[in-house]
Amino acid sequence: MKRSVVLDTHILIAYLRGALGRNGTPGSLLRVVQAAETDRGLLVSAATFWEIELIRRRPTNDLRVLPATDDLIWLLRSKGVATVPITPELAVRAVRLLDEGFHKDPMDQFITATAIDEGSTLATRDQAIRTWAEEHGRPELTPMD
């Protein structure tokens, strides 16, 4: 069975805009996300929608071209993208990442904890997450280029 892929917020936004890049080499972010989409294995944490709503409130937000967040949730679900709720257990796991030296961004904590709980790859370009995953023996979280 192929691994599902949790989309970090910035990757979800790029995915929706069709702007993940044109790098089609095996293991590339674009190819991993496309393969998960084909297998209906794309996942988005509920925390991502909270983060998108926060971004929309910034004066410099660039999300106006995307559907309203409520509509976005239904659009993703119609495409077969699963949304993962925040459970009490996930919230605890997210905070406990701090004990492992994870950085203090709560959204990154929730999204990374979601990938760990789901046994998924994490589609991110966030260097702090990628470095942490490598240093903590979790390179399977972020294996793409």
N, C-alpha and C positions, 0 to 999 in steps of 0.2 A: 504494500500500500504506500502511496506517495504521501509525503509530509504536507500538511496544510501550511498556509502562509498567512501570518498576521501582518497586516499593513500598518506601518507607522503612519502618523497623521500626514506628514509631508509626502509620503509615498502615495497614500490614498488620494491626496489632492492632485498629484502629478498623474496618477492613474485615471482619474476622472477627466482631466484635461487632455489626456492622450499624449502626455509629455514625459514619459519615463525614459525617453531616449531611443536611439535606434540601434543600440548595441545588441545584436542578436547572437552573441557567442554563447556557447553552453556555460551555464553557471552565472550568466549575467543577471542582474536584477530584472531586466525586462523579460528575459526568457523564463525565469523562475515564476514571476507573477503571471505571465501568460499561461504557463503550464498549470498553475494552480487554478486559474480561472477556467480553463478547459475541464479540469477535473472537479470543478465546483468545490475547491478547497481554499478559497479566499475567506479570511476572517478579519473582522474589525472589532476592536474593543469598544465597549460603550463609552469609555473614557475619551476616545477619539472624537465623538460627537460633542462632548462637553468642551474639548479643546477647540473644535471648529467654531462653536458658538462664541467662545471667548475671542477668537481671531476676528470673527465678523464684527465685533464691537470696537475694534481698534480703528482709529481714524485712517490709517494707511492700509486697511485690509484689502486684499486682492481677491476675495472670494465672491464678489458680486456676480461673477459669471456662472457660478454654480447654483443649483437649485437651493431653495430654502432647506435648512437642515432636516426638518420633518420630511420633506419630499425626498431629500437625499437618502434618508434611511430606507424608505420604501423603494426607491430606484435601485439601490444596492441589493436589497432583498429580492427584487424581481429579476436581477441578474444572477441570483444564486449565491451572493455574498452573504455569509452568516455573520450576525452580530452577536458578540459575546458579552453577556451581562457581567456587572461587577457584583460578585458575591462577597459575603463576609470573609470567607477563606481567601479569596483573591486579594481583598484589601489588606489582610494580614500579611500575605506573601509579598505584596508590593512594598510594604513598609520594611519587612525583614530583608529586602535586598540591600538596604542601607548597611546592615550588619556585614554584608559581603563587599562593602566598598563601592556600591553603586552610587551614582551621583544623585543630587537632591531634587531633580525635576519630578514632581509627582506623576505627571502624565507619562513620562518615560518609564517610571516604576510600574504603573498600571499596565501599560502596553507590553513591557517586557515580561511581567508576571503572567500576563495572559498567554504569551507565546510559550512560556515554561509550562504552565498548567495544561495547555492544549497539546504539548509535545510538538510544537510547530516551529518552523523557520520564522524569523522576524525579518521582514523586508524593511530595512532602514539604511540610510546613509549617515546616520548620527555616529560620529567617530567615537564619542564617549561610550555609547552602548557597545559598539563593535570592539573597542579596546577592552572594556570590562568583560565581555563574553570570552574573548581570547585569553585574558589573564586568569579567568576563573574556570577554565576547562569547559567552556560551553560554545565552542566555535560553530556547532551545528545551528545555533540561533541565527547567525548572520554570515552564512557561507558565500554569499554572492559578491561579485566584483563591484 
